[in-house]
Amino acid sequence: MFIVILFFGLFSEGIDRTYEWFTLDHLGFRGFYGWEPIWIISFVNGIIALTGFIFLQFIKKFVKKQNHLAIWATYLTFMMMTGILLFAYMPNMYYALFGFICFTVFREGAEPLLNAIIVTNMPSKIKATVLSGFGQLDAIGQLISGVLMVTITVVVGIQSMYLVSALLLIVPAISLLSITKIKIA
């Protein structure tokens, strides 16, 4: 789980810092129907919040039942990768925005599953310490990733940075699969 959390921190920093600019300028949503950029981003975040709430109600059933948490987290990680790639490479601005919304919603679904995996596999005496350590590990990943993603963006472009972010999610996905003891053929 240390590897999973580190790579979740590594992949996220570039996307978290650039998605607004990419949505407004690269996808062409700036001035959409005469709206100010703040309203456009707020509208997108509102859609994400509503969709995420509905999706989390679905995910909550699996956390309560402990049904294959690692498998569901793996599926959501692969769906996050797909959403990032759609966001970065779809020529249609609406499909690209749909990709970002899907990425964010699947991310919101994966995080509680990862926490549930951690909590259910730790003795109660050290849960708080382990969760704190994982939070710090995520922050270290984001710190390292900031420099890496800026360098990639400056050298080869923002779409390549999104590609690298998506590829970084392969490591957590494979690590989660190994937790479930599924052999990759």
Secondary structure, DSSP 8 states (H G I E B T S, - for coil): -HHHHHHHHHHHHHHHHHHHHIIIIISS-TTGGG--HHHHHHHHHHHHHHHHHHHHHHHHHHHHHT--HHHHHHHHHHHHHHHHHHHHH-SSHHHHHHHHHHHHHHHHHHHHHHHHHHHHTS-TTTHHHHHHHHHHHHHHHHHHHHHHHHHHHHHH-HHHHHHHHHHHTHHHHHHHHHHTT----
